[in-house]
Amino acid sequence: MANRINAGDAVLHVLEQWGVPRIYGLPGGSFDSMMNAIHNERERIDFIQVRHEEAGALAAAGEAKLTGRIGVCFGSSGPGAVHLLNGLYDAREDGVPVLALVGEVPQAFMNMDFFQAMDEVPIFTDVAVFARAATNAQGLPALVDEAIRRAYASHGVSVVIIPKDLAWAEIDDRPVASAPNFRKPEPLKPAADQVSKAVEIIQSAKAPLLYFGQGAAGARDELVAMSERFKMPMVSTFPAKGIVEDTYPAYLQSAGRVATKTATEAIYTSDLTVWVGSDNPFGSMFVTPNTKVIQIDLNPVKLGKRFQANVVLAIQADAREALKAITAAGQDQEESVFYRACLRSKENWDQWVASFNEDTRTPLRPEPVYHVIDQQLEDNDIVIPDVGNVDIDFLRLLHLKPTNRWTVSGKHATMGYAVPAALAAKLEHPESTVYSLSGDGGFAMLGEEVLAQLKYHAPVINVVFSNRSLGYIEAEQRDDSHQPLSGVDLPDTDWAKVGEGMGALGFTVRTVADARHAFSEARKADRSSVIDVKLTGASPLDTRYMRFPETCSDPDQVEKFVKTYEAGDLRSLAYWMGQEARKG
């Protein structure tokens, strides 16, 4: 006779066999039966009690981004289910596997206008690759197993809705988890004729550039080898920062707005972009009518999706395999004027940025604060930025190595991501120092998750850059739509005292000396800290509107640009190309 087990306990056994170490959520009445199962399995799966279901879903997404393993969260019926959505959309947009278990009222009260009852499947149909409501107890574990397989296969979100009574029910204890049979597909190699064609196009280009996204994760050596063979500067998407170390001379970082001057100028000057492992939604803005594109992607859906008219060669292949094959088939090229100028432009940019590292003006510029962080950053530290101006400063000012882990809410770009994702990072890597970097707008959204960090003894250095504004949106209103500033001002808040009220260490930073003290003490602490940096309200240099004498015919605009950003020591890529062209 088969052993009997509660269906909820059987679900937890499935999660265990898939290697799930923890589950994030906030209990509600409709989820009591599953909470009982979580209690029964507490020695094998950790329950992390967040303060908001959105934070639980964001933490699960952050964990999946850091590990590649499925993240798991839950919410109760009604409001708990709805609160999950934003974090689940973050997982969907960044293509990581997440499973959400969602409570539902007992079957007898479903569809009866009952308390907190709602038809939940349609709510999740858009965000999920797989959304199903359980209809019988015996099939519940197999349904969860199927959901996990689908999430992995589609790099997306699966949702299983569990009526309260089903998880209590006793069922036969049968093995259903298919985890032992799960295999990742073998890397897809490029076709030989496409490799030859790619080499021919690259070697005939005058200003080729290598652009990569997260699809090139783990391909640092292959990217560098291709860059060195064909003398191609490298530019990445923002989320791909760190795949190649920031200090590598030919890596110009990211283009666009969350960007550096060097990368933005280079990508618009290039006549050929080799586009590797990226589905950047702004891709069409990074090519001119004369730009040729060789696109490499494992997913055929992405080939030509953003700039079909520019694609001269589309290669469906694994990034590492394609980069290796093209590099091996090519010959070493001479350094072009474009290549040399890009390297000099980066040197000039780096020197300009570093010139502010010891700036003592108050309110503080971001450079001296990030310089303090940079000086104490170790190889295995983890940094989680939120969204907004903090991303611009993080990209430009913090020098990561491939050994440093980090994640961001990339395509969804939701405020509030940093603190819950940092919790997940510290739980997953307790030996690493973890930083969350937020603006005061983002921290105000989900900063309460510092309480979860404290509860689970997961110390994080939470940095709040207070400029009393939604700075990124302020710049959009001022520079893009040229409208009166509206709704972007924030009240001056003492975030250090807020942190202290939750039980964290609190530091208010108004000077560089304050910053050195705060970060030193926070790094040594055995509990979370909140460091409130009183930052200037001045906007970072906007790389979309650069006004240099070589590229702008209006001297008034040039003067305004130089004065606004203190950019007198910066030179345009056009200037450096002129310098290199004269060398021959």
ABEGO torsion letter per residue (X at the ends): XBBBBBAAAAAAAAAAAAGBABBBEBBBAAAAAAAAAAAAAAAABBBBBBABAAAAAAAAAAAAAAAGBBBBBBBBBEAAAAAAAAAAAAAAAAGBBBBBBBBBBBAAABGAGBBGBBBAAAAAAAABABBBBBABAAAAAAAAAAAAAAAAAAGBBBBBBBBAAAAABBBBBBBABAAAABBBBBBBBBBAAAAAAAAAAAAABABBBBBBBAAABGAAAAAAAAAAAAGBBBBBBAAABGABBAABAABAEBBEABBBAAAAAAAAABABBBBBGBABAAAAAABBAABBBBBBBABAAABGAABAAABABBBBBBAAAAAAAAAAABBBBBBBAAAAAAAAAAAAAAAAAAAAAABABOBBBAAAAAAAAAAABBAABBBBBBBEAAAAAAAAABBBBAABBBBBBBAAGBBGAAAAAAAAAAAABAABBBBBBBBAAAAAAAAAAAAAAAAAGBBBBBBBBBAGBBAAAAAAAAAAAGBBBBGABBBBBBAAAAAAAAGBBBBBBABAAAAAAAAAAAAABABBBBBBBBBBABBBBBAABBBBAAABABAAAAAAAAAAAGAAABBBAAAAAAAAAAAX
